[in-house]
């Protein structure tokens, strides 16, 4: 887990996330690059296949003046389950959001095929971003 202080740097979220992805992928190949969401906090999720056969799952979020990056890595032959379990252990306060209500509305409207669909917990489906692949498959 990495937390980098960004307050006062005036760095754009997409530039910060883009730089993190570029840096993380220097030792391998990005296999998945999709939006991520924890409650009302939006970010990116990537998986990387290392040149040595290792695998990494990384989620990153730029919120409240900080970059939060959680990375799970296993060597060749390591457990995919352990990767996922650690990577999904990051939680934010449900009341904190790094998107305005208008941005959240635009994200939801970009995924009209999921209107009325409930998630596993019985709540309305909430896409992770404008390019959420779950929205693409429903159109």
N, C-alpha and C positions, 0 to 999 in steps of 0.2 A: 504494500500500500504506500502510495506516495501522495503527499499533500504539498503543493507548491503555492506559495503566497504570490498573488498576482495583483493585489490591490494597489492602485496608483500607477500601474504600468500602462494603462490605456490600450492594452492588447485586445484585439477582437477575438471573440470566442472561436470562430471558425479557424483563425490563424493559429491559436493556441492548440486546438484539437488537431489540426492538420500537421503542425510541427511534431506533436506527440506521436502521431501515427507514423510519420516519416522516420522519426528517430527509432521507434520500436521495431519497424520493419527492416532496418538496416541489416539484421542478421538472419532474415528469412523472407518468406513470401506471405503477404496478406491474403488469406483465403476468404474471409468474410469481413465486410465493413458495412454495418447497418446502424440505424439509430437505436439508442437505448433510452429507457425511462425507468426511474425509480420514483414512484408516486408522481409528484408534479415537477420533478427535476429531469431535464432532458440532456442527453449526451450522445456518445458513440460507443459501439461495441465492435471489437475486431477479434479475429482469430489469426494467429500467425503460425505457419509451419516453418520451423527452423531448418537451416541447412544441415544440421546434425540429426534431424529426425525428431527433435523435440516439438512440442505444441504449446502454445500460449493462448489464453483468453484474457482480454483486457477490456475493461470498461472505463470510460473517462467522462468527467463532468466538470464544467466550468461554472461555478456557482459561488455566490457571496464572496467574490474576490479571491477565490482559490481554485486551483485545478486539483480535483480528486481523481486519482488513477489507481485502479486495483487490477493487479496482474497475477494470474495463476499460470504456472509453467510446469510441465512434466517432461521428463526425458522420453526418448523413443520407447514405446511400449507401455508408457504410464497410463494411469486410469483417467479416462475422460470424465467419469463421475466426480472424481476429486477436483478436477479443474473447475467444473461447473459449480460444485458446492462452494468452493472458496470464492470464486469470482462473484457469485450471487449473494455473498454475505454482506455486502455494502448496503446500508440503509440511510436515508435522509429523513428529516422531519417532514411529516405529511403536509405541513402548512407552508413550507418553503418552496418557491418555484423560481426557475430562471427563465420563464416565459410569461409574457403578458397574457391577460385573458383573450385578447384579440389573436395572438399567435396560437394559443391553444385551440381556439375556435377554428382557425384556418387549418390546423393539423387535423382536427376531427372532420372538417368538411372535405378534406382531401381524400378521405376514406369513406365515401358514402355507402359502399357496399356492406359495411359492417354496422350500419345503423340498426339498433335493436338486438345485436349479437351480445351475449353475455360471456364474460371470461369464466375461468374455473371457479372463482370465488362468488360468482353470481352477480357481478357488477358489469355495467356497460363496458364494452371493449373500448380502450383508449389507446390509439396508435402512439408509437414512440417518436414519430417524426414524419415530415412530409414524404420521405422516401422509405417509409416502413414497408418491407416486402410483403407483409401480411395484407396490406391494402392492395398491392399490385395483383395478388392472386385472386382477389375477389371481384375485380372490375370486369 
